Amino acid sequence: MDRKRIAPHEPKAELLSIEDVDSDVASLSEALLEEQAKRIARTVLLRADVRKMLQTLVASGACASQEEAIARGLRTLTAAVSPAW
């Protein structure tokens, strides 16, 4: 059986350092997280009931922004349903 040799794509290219790979992985992870956050935000904010609650919380002064209202709501829910840490 005749074996074919596969030539490297970039034979003179340098190998990436551990730091380069680590940086690339961190960048890709951050990009994926941003895309996930956009999908979640889009899905949640398309709900009229959620938008109304957020507007009410901000208008009442209970929260300075919709982002704060969401974060505080999640912390409150977590504390309510999670065992003491």
C-alpha positions as CSV (number, residue, x, y, z in Angstrom):
1,M,0.0,0.0,0.0
2,D,1.4,3.4,-1.0
3,R,1.2,6.0,1.7
4,K,0.8,9.6,0.7
5,R,2.5,12.3,2.6
6,I,0.4,15.3,3.5
7,A,2.4,18.6,3.2
8,P,2.0,21.1,6.1
9,H,-0.3,24.0,5.2
10,E,2.3,26.6,6.3
11,P,5.6,24.8,6.5
12,K,7.6,27.8,7.7
13,A,5.0,29.1,10.2
14,E,5.9,29.4,13.8
15,L,4.0,27.4,16.4
16,L,1.8,29.4,18.7
17,S,3.0,30.0,22.2
18,I,1.0,28.8,25.2
19,E,0.2,32.5,25.9
20,D,-1.0,33.0,22.3
21,V,-3.3,30.0,22.5
22,D,-4.6,31.1,25.9
23,S,-5.3,34.5,24.6
24,D,-7.1,33.1,21.5
25,V,-9.2,30.8,23.7
26,A,-10.1,33.7,26.0
27,S,-11.1,35.9,23.1
28,L,-13.2,33.2,21.5
29,S,-14.9,32.4,24.9
30,E,-15.7,36.1,25.4
31,A,-17.2,36.3,21.9
32,L,-19.3,33.2,22.5
33,L,-20.5,34.6,25.8
34,E,-21.4,38.0,24.1
35,E,-23.5,36.1,21.5
36,Q,-25.2,34.1,24.2
37,A,-26.0,37.3,26.1
38,K,-27.5,38.9,23.0
39,R,-29.7,35.9,22.3
40,I,-30.9,35.8,25.9
41,A,-31.5,39.6,26.1
42,R,-33.3,39.6,22.8
43,T,-35.6,36.7,23.9
44,V,-36.4,38.1,27.3
45,L,-36.9,41.7,26.1
46,L,-39.2,40.7,23.4
47,R,-41.7,39.8,26.1
48,A,-44.1,42.7,26.7
49,D,-44.6,41.8,30.4
50,V,-40.9,41.9,31.1
51,R,-40.4,45.2,29.3
52,K,-43.3,46.7,31.4
53,M,-41.9,45.4,34.7
54,L,-38.5,46.8,33.8
55,Q,-39.9,50.2,32.9
56,T,-42.0,50.3,36.1
57,L,-38.9,49.5,38.2
58,V,-36.8,52.2,36.6
59,A,-39.7,54.8,36.6
60,S,-40.3,54.2,40.3
61,G,-36.7,54.8,41.1
62,A,-36.3,51.3,42.6
63,C,-33.6,50.7,40.1
64,A,-31.4,53.1,38.2
65,S,-31.5,51.1,34.9
66,Q,-33.0,48.0,33.3
67,E,-29.7,46.3,33.7
68,E,-29.7,46.9,37.5
69,A,-33.3,45.7,37.7
70,I,-32.4,42.4,36.0
71,A,-29.3,41.9,38.1
72,R,-31.1,42.6,41.3
73,G,-34.0,40.4,40.3
74,L,-31.6,37.5,39.6
75,R,-29.8,38.0,43.0
76,T,-33.2,38.1,44.8
77,L,-34.5,35.0,43.1
78,T,-31.2,33.1,43.7
79,A,-31.3,34.0,47.4
80,A,-35.0,32.9,47.6
81,V,-34.5,29.5,46.0
82,S,-31.0,28.5,47.0
83,P,-29.8,27.0,50.2
84,A,-27.7,29.3,52.4
85,W,-24.1,29.4,51.0
